[in-house]
Structure formats: C-alpha cells, structure tokens
Amino acid sequence: MKCPFCGNTDTQVKDSRPSDDGKSIRRRRGCSSCKRRFTTFENFQLQQIIIIKNDSSREIFDRDKLSRSIASALNKRPIKQSAATDIVGDIEQMLVEEARNEVTSKEIGDFVMEKLKNIDFVGYIRYASVYRGFETSEDFKQLLKGL
C-alpha cells in the first residue's frame, strides 16, 4: 500500500479489525519512511455491478456515492449514521443473491425509497425530491397521495 503522505510503497499493517458494518476490514498502517500512520479499508467484491443510468450510460456501482446520497437525505435526522451503509449493504446483498451484474438506477432508487419509507419518513421525502426531480409543491402532493 502506497503512503498517502510521502508516496513510499513500504508500509506495514499495525492493526486489523472488522469495520462497524462487518463487511470490510479496517487496517491501521504505518509508513517506514515518514513514520506517519493512516487507515485503509478492504472490501470484498464478488462481482462488478454496472448501473444503467436514465440516459442509457453505464457506470460501475459506487457504494460510497450511494451511501453519501442516502446520508444526505438523513442529515440532521434522529437516525443512526450506519443506516445509509446498512441500506447500501442490503442493496448489494440483494444483487448478489439474484446474481445480477446490471441494474437500472431506477431500480436502485426505488429500493432505497422503500427502505427509507420504513426508517424515516422525512428522509424518504428528501430522497424522493432529489431522486424524482421535484420542481413544484404539486410534486410533493402527488408523492404523499400515493402513500
């Protein structure tokens, strides 16, 4: 592992432990050159999942990007910080179990909304407003009518 401070490739693992979600390994490393320490996370990847966007473009599933968007919807809500990573983990688990390597962004968004509806209603509304591109108060009314 390359040191992010000095670029030295000779770094050593000082400590390893499972992360909070139990789906990755947290490693504390030390650089033999500059003597600084840093943390890395090691995740397993069974398959590469491709997201098919609304404009038909494709991109690799980015766990962190999805987690950030969910965390943004739950910002300043009385929900545990791990809720976003739990939802992302559930999505990955579903895709692995179904042996899917391609999924539409609509399917991902719908799955996130379904999970958020059960966790935090305000977070659900926030996510829906961005995901569905709400522009007027009528868009919010339509969403609420559908419930």
N, C-alpha and C positions, 0 to 999 in steps of 0.2 A: 504494500500500500504506500502510495506516494504521500509525503508530508505536505499538508496544505500551506505550511508556513515557509519552508525553505526548499521544497521540491525533492528532498532526499528520498530515495527509494528504500532505504534501510530503516524500516520502522518495526517495532516489536509490540505484540499484543501483551498488555499488562493485566487485563481483566476481561472476562467474557461472561455475559449473563443474558437470559431471555429478556426481551423487551416487555413492556406492560401488556401488549396485546397477545403475547406468546407466539407471534407469527414471524418474529425476526430475532436476530441475535445482536445485542449491543456490545460493542467492543471498545475498550479504552486502549489506546495505542500511545506509544512514546517514540519520539524520533531520536535516533542515536547521534545525529549531528547537532541539531539546535536544542535538544533536550526538552522540547515542548510536548505537551500531551493533547490529544484530540480524540473525538468519539466517532466511530463509524457504525453503521447498521447494515447487517447482512440479511437479505431476504431471499427466500427460495422462490423460484419461478418454474412452475410446471409447464406452462405453455405461454406463448406470446399472444395476448389478446389484442385484436385490432378493432378499433372503434370506427364505425361508418358514420360520418357526420351528415348533417342535413343537406349540405351541398355536394354530397357523394364523395367528398375527400375522405381519406383514411389516415388514422394516426394510431400509434401504439398507446394502449391503455396506460394512463399515468395515475397511479394510486394517489400520489401526493396532490395532484391537481384536483381530483375529485374530492379528496378529503378537505382541501382548503375551501372549496365552494360550499361544502356542507357545513364546515366550521363557521364560515361567514354567515350563513343563514341562522346559525345557532348562537351567534355572537351576543354576549350580554344576556343570555337566557340562563335560567337555573338548571342547566343540563350539564352532565359531566363532559369534560374535554374529550374523553375517549369515545363519545357517541359517534363522532364522524368516522373515526377509524374502524369502529365496530360495523357501521353501515357498509363501508368500503370492503371490509373483510367478508361480510355476508354476500356482497355482490360477487366478489372473486370466488368465493366458495360455490355459489350457485353456478357460475360459468364453468368452473372446473368439473362439478358434478354432472353438468349437462354436456360436457366435452365440447364446449363452444369456443372457437377461436376468433369468431367475428360476431359483433353485436352492434346494433344501432345506438346512437346517442339517445334517441327517443326511449328505447327500452331501459337504458341506464337511468335516465331522468325519471321515468315513470316508477321504477323500482325505488329510487331514492325518495320520491314524493310519498310513496306508500309507506315506507319506513318512517319518514318524518311525521306523517299524519298520526302515527301511533306513539311517537316520542314527545313531540312538542308542536302544538297547532300553529303557534306564531312562527316557528322555524319553517314549518310546512308552507305557510303563506308567503314568507320571504323567499324561499327557494322557488316556489311556483311563479312568483312575479318576475324573477330573472329568467328562469328556465323557459317559461312560455312567453316572455317578452311583453309583459303587461304595459300598456300605454295610458289607459284611462281607468277611472274608477269602475266603469262598467265591466272591465275585465275581472276585477276583484269580485264584483257581484255575481258574475257568471260562475266563477270558481266556487263561491260559497253556496250558490243554488244547487250545484252538482253534488254537494255533500248531503 
